């Protein structure tokens, strides 16, 4: 949520910033709502003060044994007017809150201009794509030939965009997740969390998935309104929901490996083959909760932690900074890591690392106590994939394939594979 004080004081500045995303803020409509809110707030306060003052008059008249019937009647009229004013105020405040929840985050000044992904800026590359002496297969052809991927059975049982992984392929996915968790907890200082997989609406509102992106979520039938988690970012970030964190406890760094569930409502026709865009996939998620003045240093650190996964796996990748028009709703600035896929001859996203600044914290009422002022202020929140396990699996299969259709296991994963160094058809 954008700072309401800034929205009231300088809506034009907010409008100029959001225009970089292609978002048009109706400043006049916003001002109209704010004027209504101010009017009914003043009226409500005036009537409440009048009611309280009138109650004292009634008490004094009662103590003097005076006829208080006319006074009681006047008091009832004040109460009626106050109830009306409060109802009008609540209606306007609800409209303003709905408006504010639909506004995307303000962009950091360093975000490059651009209307879509073509405006993203590459800032680094690591590793050279492998030169193959044969035509490399895509991950689906490789895994199906090995007898380890069954999309047809998944389609019978769950529908499109689900998969069965078998044997060594399932073990390889498990190895990737364990490797990432060990790296982040043992070397990068994260606390591992096992979170709920079912999430209530207020938590999703706090991190920004609701109300704007409800169509991308899977709702669960039942007496409670719950959703399958779309990313572990939601429960990890909400650990500080409605909390005041002491300065000495910051920074907080959490990591979790979870399945993620997304309807992919806005991705019809995209990546329908294989494991790139599934309704259910595994991801190792990293979350930082930090002081505001440390959040951009934390973003660079978060990015380096995700990059280290790809370096140790020996996967060629590049780092890009997203332009204004491609930056996500909650984010003030985002880096994407893209891994090389030989079958496509291009880089594909495998991690996004974002600084949300105070946007999520305001929605969650997550604060820290600033020791310099003694006052509470919103924390800054950051999140990133460290990394997407399913896409890492795709990248390993394609980059480590052999001409005979077998796949070498990256050295970093050997300790997790119980002696399997090459995945072959059994």
N, C-alpha and C positions, 0 to 999 in steps of 0.2 A: 504494500500500500504506500502510495506517495504521501509525504508529510502533509497532513491537512492544513497546517499553518502556511506552508508554501503555496498550496492550492488557493487558499483564501487571499494571501498577500500578493501573489504574482502569478496569476493563472496564465498570462501571456508567455512568461518564461517556460512554464510547464508545456504549453502548447507548442512552442518552438522546438523544444527537446523531443517531444513525442512525434512531431512531424517528420523527424529523421527516420522513424519506423514506418512512416506512411499512415500514422494514426492522426485523425483530425479531432482535436478537442474542441467541443462547442463551448467557447468561453462565455458567451452570452447566456446560454442555458444554465451553465454552472453558476454564473453570477446570480441569475434569477432564483435558483434554488437556495443559494447562500443568503440572499436578502430575505426570502421567506423564513429560513431558519432563524435568522437574527431577529426578525419581527416577532415570531412566535416565542422565541426564547425570552425576549424582553417582556412580552405580554404575560407569559407564564410566571416569570419572576415577580412581576408587578402584582398579579392576582394572588400569588402565594403569600406575598408580604401583606397584602390587604386582608386576606383571610386570617392570617396569624394575628394581625393587629386587631381585627374585629373580634376574634376569640377572646382577647384580653378585655375588650369593652363588655362583652357578654358576661364574663366572669365578674367584673366589677359591678355590673348592674344586678347580677344575681346576689352578690354579697350585700347589696343594699335593699333587697327584697322588692326590686322594681319589676314591672311587667316586661318580660324579655321576649314575648312572642314576636313582636315586630323585628327585634334584633335577630332572633333565630331564623326568621323568614329571609332576612337580608343575608344572613350567613349561608343559607342554603343556595341562594342565588349566586353568591361568590364561589361556592363550591362547584356549582354547575358550570359557571364560566371558566373556572380553573380546569375542570375536567375536559372541557372543549378545547381550551388552549393547549393542554398537554397532549391531547389526541392529535391536534394539528401539528404540534412540534414533533411527535413521534413519527408521523407520516412523512414529514419533510426530512427528518434525520434518516429514516429508513431509505428514502429515495437517494439521499446523498451517499449513504454507505454503499448501496447497490452500485451507484455510479463509480465510486472510488474503487470498489472491488473489481470493476471491469477495466480500469486503467492499467496499462502495462507500466513497468518500472522505467524510471528515467535512465538514460544512457550516460555512461561515463564519458568524459570529454575526449578520452583517447580512442574511443570506438570509431573506426573508419566509416565514412559515408558510403552509402550503397543501398539499393532497393531490394536486392535478393542475393542468393548465394554467389552470383557472379562478382559481387563487390567484396567478397571475403579476401583477406590478404594473407598470403603465405609468409611466415616469418622464419621457418627453420625446416630442415630435412635431416633425417638420421638414417643411415644405412642405404646401401645401393640395392635396388631391385635385382633379384637373381636372374641371370641369363640362362635360359633352359636350352638344352640340346634337342628338346622334343616339344611338342605343343602341350602346354600344361592344361590339365583338366580343371573344371570347376569343382567346388567342394561336394556338390550333389553327386556328380558322376563318380568322383573318387570314393566317397563313402558308400554309395549304393553298390559299386563294384566290389568293395570289401565286405559287403553283406552286413554293414554296421548302421545303416540309416534306412528307416522304413517310414516314408511319408504316406504311402498308401494305407497302411494299417492305422496310422494316426488319423487319416481322413475318415476312415470307417468309424472310428471310435469317438473322435472329438470334432472333426470337421477340418476345413482348410486352415493352413498356417499353424499346424501343430506337427510335432515330429516324435518318433521313437528313436532313441540312440541305443545301440546295443554294444555289449562286450567292451572291447578296447576303446571304442569311441566314447562310450559313457564314462569309462575310466579316465580318458584324456580330458573330458570336460571337468570331471571331479578334480583331477590333478591341477588344472588351470586355476580353479577356484581356491584350492588349498595353497597353491604357490602364492597367489596374490594376497590372501589373508596373512600368510606367514611373513611375507615381505613387509606389508603395511603395519603389522603389529610388532614384529621383532625389530625392524630397522627404521621405520618411519614414525613410530610412536603413537599409533592409533589404538584406541580401546575397542575391542571387538564387541559387537552387540548382536544378539539374536532377537529381532523385533517381531511383533505381530504381523501376520500377513493380511489381516482384515482391518480396515481403517474406517473410522467414523468421519462423517462429513466435515465437522469443524477442523479436524487435522488437515484435510485436503484443502480446505479454504485457507488455512494458515500458510501453506506452502504455495498456494496459487493455482492448484489444479481445478478447484471449484471457485466460482461457478462457471468459469469460462470454458473449461475443457471437459465437461461432464460426459460428452459423447465419446471421449477416448477411454473412459473407465468402464470396468465391469462391475455393475451393481449386483449385490447378493440378495436373493429372495429370502424373506424372513421377517420377523416382527421388529428387528432392528434395521435401521438404514445403514448398511455397511457396504464397503467397496473392497475388491481385491486390490492390493497395493500396486500402483503402476511403477514405483521405484522406491527403494529403501530410503531415498532422500526424505520421504514424507515422515515416517516414524522417527528417523534419526534426528531430523531438524526439530520435530515437535517435542523432543526430550526437554527442551527449554521453554516450551509453551507455558505461558502464564507464570513464569518463574523470574525471580531476580537473582542473577548470578553475581557472586562476589568477584571483584577484580582479580583476586589471587587465584581463582579457579580457571581463569582464561589463559591461553586458548583451550578449547575443548576440541578433540579430534576423535570422530567415531568412524568405524568401518563395519559393514555388514555384507554378507553374501545372501541374496534372496532370489527366489523366482520373482519375476515382474510380469504383470498382466496388463495388456493394452489392447483395446479394440481395434486400433489402427483405422479409426473411422475416416480420417482424412488422408489415408494412403491407399485408396482403392487403385488397384492395377499396378502398384509399385512393388518390385522385389517379391513377386508372388512365388518364385522358385527358390526352394531351399530354406536356409536358416537365417538369412539376413534380417527379415522382418516378420517375426512370429508373434502370435498372441501371447505366448508364454516363453520367457527366456530367463537365463541366469545373468546376474550382474553383481559385481562387487562395487559397492558405493562408498564414497568418501564424503564426510561432512565436517566442516570446520565451523565453530562458533567463536568469534573473536571480538576484540575491541575495534571500534570503528577506524581508528588511525592505523591499524595493523592489517586491514583486510586486503589491500592490494599486494602487500608482501606475502600474505597467506595465499592469494590466488597464484602467485608464481611458484610457491612451495607446493601447492596442491597439484598444479600442472606437472611439476618435476616428478612428483610421486607417481602419477599416472604414466608419464613417459618412461620411467624406470622399468615398469612392467614390460613395455614393448622392447626396450633395449635388452633386457635380460633374456627375453624370448627370441632375440635375434630377428625381429620383424622390422622391415623398412617402414618408416612412417614419416609423415610431415605434420607440422603444427601450423594452424591458421588462426587468425583472430577474426571473429565474425563481424561483418559490417552491421550497420544500424538496422537495415531492413531484414536481416537474417537472425538477429539476436532474439533469444527467447523471451517470452512474456515476463518472467520473474527476474531476468538477469539484467544487471547494469553493464556487464562485460563478460564475454565468453571466448575461451579458446576451444577449438576442436582439434582432436588428434585423429588423423586419418591413416589407416594402415594400408599397405600395398596388397592388392589382390591380383595375382598373375593372370587369372582367367579373364579378368575384365580389363587388364592393362591400365588400371587407375587406382587412386587412393579412395578408400571408403571410411566414413566416420566410425570410430570405435570408442571414443570418449569425448564428452563435453565437460569442461571445467568452468564453472560460473561463479562470479561474485554477485550476490543478490543485494549487497549492502544491507540497509535496514528495511527493505521492502517486505520480506517475509516476517521479520521480527515485529513490525507494527501490526500485521494481521494476527500474529500469535500472542501479542502482548509479552514478548520475550525481551527482558531488559537486563542490564548490568548496572552496578553501582559505581559510578565514577568517583574514585577517591579524592580527586582534586576539588570537585564541587560538592560531593556528598549526595548528589542527586542521581536518580535512575534515568537511564537513556536506553534506546533500543540497541541491542547487539547487532553485529553484522554476521550474516550467514553465507556460507559458500558450500558448493557441492560439486562433485565430479565422479565420473565412472572411473574405477580404478582396477580393471576396466570391464567392459561388457564381455562376459565369459563366452557367450555364444558366438559373437563376432571374432573373438580371439581364436576360438576353435576353428572357425572358417579360415582365418588367416594362417594358422599353423598347418592345416591340411593342405592348403594350396601352395604355401611357400616351402614346405618341407617334403613335397611329393617326389617320388622317383618315377622313372620311365616305366617300370613294371607295375605301377599302380600302388605300390607300397608307400608308406609315409614314415619318415624318420621322426623320432621324438626329440624335441629340443633339449639340449643338455640341462637347462634349468628345471625341466619337468621330470628328469630321470629319477630323482629320489622319490617321486610320488607314483611311479608306474610299476613298481615291484619287478624290476628287471626287464621290462618291455622296452626295447630300444628302437624297434621298427614295428609298425603296425602293418600286418599282412593279412591276406584272406586266409582264414583257417580251413 
